[in-house]
């Protein structure tokens, strides 16, 4: 390619390319980031994503107009030293990759996702060069630290508070996953309301029906329960779900149910050992990471979806992505009684006493014994997704943030053009 052609291509790219930074999940496995990237491409943007690399992934990969640049993450450790080393290593590699992308391709705006709240320092030079900075607030870092280490205060906690405030101050716009989280940049970050937008994590709707299920693959017993996600060290509550299954099998005496845990993560070994210690391995299948279509297939024939996130200041303000996925498939949800879960999910979930695995087990038992209630809850969940929680609606607000910051004319986007109102009681939602 000649110098003139390279310069012309870079000028076009710099006017239309968005750089997205994510540290705590690979891509496209991070479904929120991938949906955002696809939404931007559909709106006429090019997208570069910087993300951690899983062992089987390439360092650089192009998928249509989305280019993924991957770096080698440090091995996760549960102590505070590991917490800091992970972020420092990520920062150095991300800063280098962003500079390479800026020189080679250019970009018009930069989006950083958290945790951690350190990438405003990467974005700041480009902001000074005229690239707006959007902060996509996936989590609450101070609350996450408290959940992981059981204490507030101290040097690390205070640093996290300062980094959060600095991120809010630097950002031209903040995107939050739900209304309670959106209050944080308004209060702790002193942002004006016009600079904060709620973009929820709903699933994508498709005209195509849900994938053909293969019950024989999953149904070792009469009833099937599912859990989907990354098994982290905190806040996913997988160990509470395993303890609940122990109560369900050995105390309640249910031998007619089986549970599939679709996912992996730093706590995978600990969780599988717990299942063996409690003697429930015959009732559980751990799949590890699997292809997306396999997740779809399991959700298509599940009777209940498990959301065992424990109650704490962080989870009370969070909406679990897995919960919206269950709802899209008409799968009734079993959850601990968390403030934001109840606000979002309503009667599509049955609620257990927070952090009590025995109560969680009894809630599962009650649902498995009541097919009419399961059917009604599933229908409610599908309706809530179709009526506004689906990504098909959320993407309009998301793309609008960049259109406004870059002074681009906004396209007349039909939020339900992909079929969000079609399908009736049987639903057409596909987990994305």
VMD Tcl script that draws the C-alpha trace (Angstrom):
set ca {
  {0.00 0.00 0.00}
  {1.40 3.41 -0.99}
  {1.89 6.26 1.44}
  {-0.98 8.25 -0.10}
  {-3.39 5.30 0.15}
  {-2.34 4.61 3.75}
  {-2.92 8.24 4.70}
  {-6.33 8.28 3.05}
  {-7.36 5.05 4.77}
  {-6.14 6.36 8.13}
  {-8.08 9.61 7.71}
  {-11.28 7.64 7.04}
  {-10.58 5.31 9.95}
  {-9.76 8.13 12.33}
  {-13.10 9.77 11.54}
  {-15.17 6.62 12.10}
  {-13.26 4.21 14.36}
  {-14.09 3.63 18.05}
  {-11.53 2.03 20.36}
  {-12.98 -0.09 23.18}
  {-10.83 -1.25 26.12}
  {-11.87 -4.13 28.39}
  {-9.65 -5.81 31.00}
  {-11.68 -8.32 32.98}
  {-13.10 -10.54 30.23}
  {-12.06 -11.91 26.87}
  {-13.85 -10.89 23.66}
  {-16.21 -11.96 22.13}
  {-16.94 -13.82 25.39}
  {-17.81 -10.47 26.99}
  {-21.30 -10.34 25.51}
  {-21.92 -6.70 26.47}
  {-18.78 -5.48 24.71}
  {-19.50 -7.64 21.68}
  {-23.08 -6.36 21.39}
  {-21.79 -2.80 21.70}
  {-19.21 -3.43 18.98}
  {-21.78 -4.88 16.62}
  {-24.17 -1.99 17.30}
  {-21.46 0.54 16.40}
  {-20.61 -1.35 13.20}
  {-24.28 -1.45 12.22}
  {-24.36 2.33 12.73}
  {-21.46 2.84 10.30}
  {-18.49 2.87 12.67}
  {-15.36 0.72 12.61}
  {-14.36 -0.80 15.95}
  {-11.07 -1.83 17.51}
  {-11.21 -3.76 20.79}
  {-8.35 -4.34 23.23}
  {-9.03 -7.33 25.50}
  {-7.22 -10.07 27.44}
  {-6.25 -13.19 25.53}
  {-7.39 -16.69 26.37}
  {-5.03 -19.53 25.62}
  {-6.71 -20.66 22.40}
  {-7.23 -17.17 20.98}
  {-5.13 -15.32 18.43}
  {-3.34 -12.11 19.36}
  {-5.11 -10.23 16.58}
  {-8.35 -11.13 14.89}
  {-10.65 -9.31 12.48}
  {-14.39 -10.08 12.46}
  {-15.96 -7.90 9.80}
  {-15.32 -4.30 10.80}
  {-14.38 -5.31 14.36}
  {-10.67 -5.84 15.00}
  {-9.69 -7.49 18.29}
  {-6.21 -6.85 19.71}
  {-5.38 -9.21 22.58}
  {-2.72 -9.04 25.28}
  {-1.44 -11.69 27.70}
  {-3.02 -11.25 31.14}
  {-1.20 -12.12 34.33}
  {-2.37 -15.23 36.15}
  {-5.18 -14.38 38.56}
  {-4.34 -14.42 42.27}
  {-6.76 -14.00 45.13}
  {-4.56 -11.76 47.28}
  {-4.19 -7.99 47.12}
  {-0.73 -8.20 45.55}
  {-2.19 -10.24 42.70}
  {-5.01 -7.70 42.42}
  {-2.48 -4.89 41.85}
  {-0.10 -6.86 39.61}
  {-2.93 -7.90 37.31}
  {-3.98 -4.29 36.75}
  {-0.46 -2.89 36.35}
  {0.41 -5.52 33.75}
  {-2.84 -4.89 31.90}
  {-2.31 -1.12 31.95}
  {1.15 -1.33 30.40}
  {0.05 -3.63 27.60}
  {-3.17 -1.75 26.89}
  {-1.36 1.60 26.79}
  {1.10 0.20 24.26}
  {-1.59 -1.37 22.08}
  {-3.71 1.79 22.09}
  {-0.71 3.83 20.94}
  {-0.03 1.35 18.12}
  {-3.66 1.46 17.00}
  {-3.74 5.25 17.14}
  {-0.60 5.57 15.00}
  {-1.54 2.87 12.52}
  {-5.32 3.25 12.19}
  {-6.38 6.24 14.27}
  {-9.69 6.45 16.11}
  {-12.34 9.08 16.74}
  {-13.32 8.16 20.30}
  {-12.25 5.80 23.06}
  {-14.38 3.73 25.43}
  {-12.99 2.08 28.55}
  {-14.88 -0.57 30.49}
  {-14.28 -1.33 34.15}
  {-13.11 -2.87 36.42}
  {-10.50 -1.55 37.02}
  {-10.94 2.23 36.98}
  {-7.44 2.96 35.68}
  {-7.87 3.39 31.95}
  {-8.82 7.05 32.08}
  {-5.04 7.54 32.19}
  {-4.76 5.69 28.87}
  {-7.62 7.73 27.40}
  {-6.43 11.13 28.63}
  {-3.76 11.83 25.95}
  {-6.25 10.96 23.20}
  {-8.92 13.09 24.86}
  {-6.48 16.01 24.76}
  {-5.96 15.21 21.07}
  {-9.70 15.58 20.44}
  {-11.02 12.03 21.00}
  {-13.99 11.96 23.40}
  {-13.71 9.47 26.28}
  {-16.70 7.28 27.17}
  {-16.64 5.29 30.42}
  {-18.74 2.09 30.28}
  {-19.34 1.36 33.97}
  {-19.68 -2.41 34.19}
  {-19.14 -2.57 37.94}
  {-18.55 -0.58 41.13}
  {-14.86 -1.02 41.91}
  {-14.88 0.05 45.60}
  {-17.84 -2.25 46.30}
  {-16.17 -5.06 44.35}
  {-13.07 -4.72 46.53}
  {-15.17 -4.91 49.70}
  {-16.97 -8.00 48.37}
  {-13.67 -9.70 47.55}
  {-11.68 -8.82 50.69}
  {-14.43 -8.20 53.24}
  {-13.38 -4.74 54.34}
  {-13.47 -1.09 53.39}
  {-10.83 1.44 54.25}
  {-7.10 1.07 53.90}
  {-4.75 2.33 51.21}
  {-6.03 0.15 48.35}
  {-9.68 0.96 49.04}
  {-8.97 4.71 49.19}
  {-7.03 4.48 45.94}
  {-9.99 2.77 44.28}
  {-12.27 5.59 45.41}
  {-9.87 8.19 44.01}
  {-9.52 6.31 40.72}
  {-13.28 6.06 40.37}
  {-13.73 9.81 40.91}
  {-10.90 10.58 38.47}
  {-12.50 8.32 35.85}
  {-15.86 10.06 36.22}
  {-14.21 13.48 36.02}
  {-12.21 12.60 32.90}
  {-15.11 10.93 31.03}
  {-17.11 12.98 28.56}
  {-19.97 10.53 29.05}
  {-20.72 7.63 31.42}
  {-22.73 4.55 30.44}
  {-24.23 2.52 33.29}
  {-25.94 -0.88 33.21}
  {-28.99 0.08 35.29}
  {-30.57 3.06 37.10}
  {-29.05 2.37 40.56}
  {-25.57 2.19 39.07}
  {-26.28 5.36 37.10}
  {-26.77 7.21 40.38}
  {-23.10 6.63 41.28}
  {-21.58 8.97 38.64}
  {-24.25 11.53 39.55}
  {-23.45 11.42 43.26}
  {-19.87 10.23 43.75}
  {-18.76 11.54 40.35}
  {-20.70 14.85 40.32}
  {-21.65 14.28 36.66}
  {-24.60 16.16 35.20}
  {-27.54 13.95 34.32}
  {-27.16 14.67 30.59}
  {-23.71 13.05 30.70}
  {-24.98 9.70 32.03}
  {-26.91 7.11 30.00}
  {-28.41 3.80 31.13}
  {-27.75 0.92 28.70}
  {-28.90 -2.41 30.11}
  {-27.48 -5.86 29.32}
  {-30.53 -7.38 27.69}
  {-30.28 -10.21 25.13}
  {-30.68 -9.70 21.40}
  {-33.97 -10.62 19.74}
  {-34.07 -12.48 16.47}
  {-36.78 -13.43 14.00}
  {-35.37 -16.94 13.91}
  {-36.78 -19.36 16.50}
  {-34.70 -20.58 19.41}
  {-32.24 -23.34 18.51}
  {-33.55 -26.87 18.28}
  {-33.06 -28.38 21.70}
  {-31.68 -31.84 22.32}
  {-33.16 -32.84 25.68}
  {-31.35 -36.16 25.70}
  {-28.06 -34.29 25.87}
  {-29.03 -32.56 29.11}
  {-31.89 -34.35 30.79}
  {-30.33 -37.03 32.91}
  {-33.38 -36.50 35.15}
  {-36.93 -35.17 34.77}
  {-36.03 -31.53 35.54}
  {-33.14 -29.40 34.33}
  {-31.60 -26.38 36.03}
  {-28.97 -24.11 34.44}
  {-26.30 -21.70 35.60}
  {-24.37 -19.62 33.02}
  {-21.36 -17.38 33.55}
  {-17.78 -16.90 34.70}
  {-16.87 -18.55 37.98}
  {-15.06 -15.72 39.71}
  {-13.70 -15.57 43.22}
  {-16.58 -13.42 44.47}
  {-20.15 -12.40 43.85}
  {-21.28 -15.11 41.42}
  {-22.41 -17.31 44.32}
  {-21.66 -20.61 42.57}
  {-20.64 -22.25 45.85}
  {-24.02 -21.23 47.33}
  {-25.75 -22.89 44.39}
  {-23.76 -26.09 44.98}
  {-24.71 -26.02 48.68}
  {-28.35 -25.48 47.68}
  {-28.25 -28.54 45.44}
  {-26.83 -30.50 48.39}
  {-29.86 -29.46 50.49}
  {-32.23 -30.20 47.61}
  {-30.89 -33.72 47.07}
  {-29.95 -34.88 50.58}
  {-32.45 -32.99 52.74}
  {-35.50 -32.44 50.52}
  {-34.90 -35.78 48.82}
  {-35.29 -34.71 45.19}
  {-33.63 -37.21 42.88}
  {-35.52 -36.10 39.76}
  {-33.43 -33.03 38.84}
  {-30.09 -32.33 37.18}
  {-28.09 -29.10 36.96}
  {-25.72 -27.88 34.27}
  {-23.11 -25.22 35.07}
  {-21.96 -23.64 31.82}
  {-18.79 -21.64 32.39}
  {-15.34 -21.55 33.87}
  {-13.13 -19.18 35.83}
  {-10.68 -18.87 38.69}
  {-13.07 -20.59 41.13}
  {-13.77 -23.60 38.87}
  {-11.48 -25.99 40.74}
  {-12.80 -24.94 44.13}
  {-16.43 -25.30 43.01}
  {-15.96 -28.76 41.50}
  {-14.15 -29.93 44.64}
  {-17.03 -28.66 46.78}
  {-19.51 -30.63 44.68}
  {-17.46 -33.78 45.21}
  {-17.14 -33.17 48.95}
  {-20.91 -32.73 49.29}
  {-21.65 -35.82 47.20}
  {-23.70 -34.11 44.49}
  {-21.58 -34.77 41.41}
  {-24.19 -37.21 40.08}
  {-26.67 -34.33 39.93}
  {-24.35 -31.77 38.31}
  {-22.56 -31.38 34.97}
  {-19.74 -28.85 34.76}
  {-19.13 -28.05 31.10}
  {-16.32 -25.48 31.37}
  {-16.27 -22.94 28.53}
  {-18.41 -24.15 25.64}
  {-19.48 -22.81 22.26}
  {-22.26 -20.28 22.27}
  {-24.65 -22.60 20.47}
  {-24.32 -25.15 23.27}
  {-25.35 -22.52 25.81}
  {-28.37 -21.71 23.63}
  {-29.26 -25.36 23.39}
  {-29.20 -25.87 27.14}
  {-31.24 -22.75 27.87}
  {-33.82 -23.86 25.31}
  {-34.75 -26.89 27.42}
  {-34.15 -25.67 30.99}
  {-36.86 -25.68 33.66}
  {-35.20 -23.19 36.04}
  {-32.31 -20.74 35.83}
  {-30.10 -20.18 38.86}
  {-28.97 -16.71 39.93}
  {-27.26 -17.32 43.30}
  {-25.50 -13.93 43.50}
  {-25.11 -13.21 47.24}
  {-26.45 -10.02 48.75}
  {-23.94 -7.22 49.34}
  {-23.76 -3.48 48.53}
  {-22.44 -4.25 45.05}
  {-24.87 -6.94 43.94}
  {-27.85 -5.04 45.32}
  {-27.19 -2.45 42.59}
  {-26.35 -4.95 39.83}
  {-28.36 -6.76 37.21}
  {-26.97 -10.23 36.46}
  {-26.70 -10.75 32.71}
  {-27.52 -14.42 33.11}
  {-30.91 -13.48 34.57}
  {-31.96 -11.58 31.45}
  {-30.76 -14.50 29.35}
  {-32.97 -16.91 31.29}
  {-35.94 -14.57 30.87}
  {-35.41 -14.34 27.11}
  {-35.89 -18.11 26.88}
  {-38.90 -18.12 29.20}
  {-36.92 -19.88 31.93}
  {-38.17 -19.00 35.44}
  {-35.44 -17.57 37.66}
  {-34.46 -18.59 41.19}
  {-32.58 -15.77 42.90}
  {-31.69 -14.37 46.27}
  {-33.84 -11.38 47.12}
  {-31.67 -8.52 45.85}
  {-32.96 -4.99 45.37}
  {-32.09 -4.52 41.71}
  {-33.02 -8.09 40.77}
  {-36.50 -7.62 42.19}
  {-36.87 -4.23 40.49}
  {-35.84 -5.57 37.08}
  {-37.14 -9.13 37.10}
  {-40.26 -8.80 39.24}
  {-42.53 -11.84 39.18}
  {-40.37 -13.63 36.59}
  {-38.25 -14.80 39.54}
  {-38.85 -16.69 42.76}
  {-36.87 -15.22 45.64}
  {-34.94 -16.95 48.42}
  {-33.67 -15.50 51.68}
  {-30.38 -13.75 50.79}
  {-27.23 -15.86 51.12}
  {-29.15 -18.85 52.54}
  {-28.54 -21.99 50.41}
  {-31.25 -23.95 52.24}
  {-33.83 -21.28 51.37}
  {-32.52 -21.33 47.79}
  {-33.04 -25.11 47.69}
  {-36.59 -24.85 49.02}
  {-37.36 -22.18 46.40}
  {-36.13 -24.49 43.62}
  {-38.20 -27.33 45.06}
  {-41.32 -25.19 45.12}
  {-40.92 -24.21 41.47}
  {-40.21 -27.73 40.24}
  {-43.40 -28.85 41.98}
  {-45.57 -26.16 40.34}
  {-45.62 -26.31 36.52}
  {-48.33 -23.65 36.23}
  {-46.25 -21.14 38.17}
  {-43.17 -21.95 36.07}
  {-45.16 -21.34 32.90}
  {-46.53 -18.01 34.15}
  {-43.10 -16.84 35.31}
  {-41.56 -17.78 31.97}
  {-44.22 -15.85 30.07}
  {-43.63 -12.81 32.28}
  {-39.90 -12.95 31.64}
  {-40.34 -13.12 27.85}
  {-42.76 -10.20 27.96}
  {-40.36 -8.03 29.98}
  {-37.56 -8.73 27.50}
  {-39.76 -8.00 24.48}
  {-41.23 -4.86 26.04}
  {-38.00 -3.01 26.69}
  {-35.16 -4.97 28.30}
  {-33.93 -6.44 25.00}
  {-30.67 -5.12 23.56}
  {-32.61 -4.15 20.42}
  {-33.92 -1.19 22.42}
  {-30.77 -0.46 24.40}
  {-28.50 -0.22 21.37}
  {-30.26 2.93 20.20}
  {-29.25 4.84 23.34}
  {-25.76 3.36 23.22}
  {-24.99 4.40 19.64}
  {-26.62 7.76 20.30}
  {-23.91 8.57 22.86}
  {-21.19 8.38 20.21}
  {-23.28 10.08 17.53}
  {-23.78 13.05 19.87}
  {-20.15 13.25 21.00}
  {-18.85 13.05 17.44}
  {-21.56 15.33 16.05}
  {-22.74 12.73 13.57}
  {-26.30 12.82 12.22}
  {-28.27 10.14 14.00}
  {-29.86 7.49 11.82}
  {-33.54 6.76 12.19}
  {-33.08 3.41 13.89}
  {-36.02 1.10 14.44}
  {-35.28 -0.49 17.79}
  {-37.51 -3.47 17.07}
  {-36.65 -3.96 13.43}
  {-35.11 -7.35 14.24}
  {-38.41 -8.73 15.42}
  {-38.71 -7.67 19.04}
  {-42.49 -7.60 18.90}
  {-42.92 -10.86 17.04}
  {-43.45 -14.35 18.36}
  {-46.22 -14.15 20.90}
  {-46.30 -16.43 23.89}
  {-43.65 -18.77 22.56}
  {-41.14 -15.96 22.16}
  {-38.39 -15.44 19.62}
  {-35.56 -14.41 21.86}
  {-32.09 -15.77 21.25}
  {-29.44 -15.45 23.87}
  {-26.55 -13.41 22.44}
}
mol new
graphics top color blue
foreach p $ca { graphics top sphere $p radius 0.5 }
foreach p [lrange $ca 0 end-1] q [lrange $ca 1 end] { graphics top cylinder $p $q radius 0.2 }
display resetview
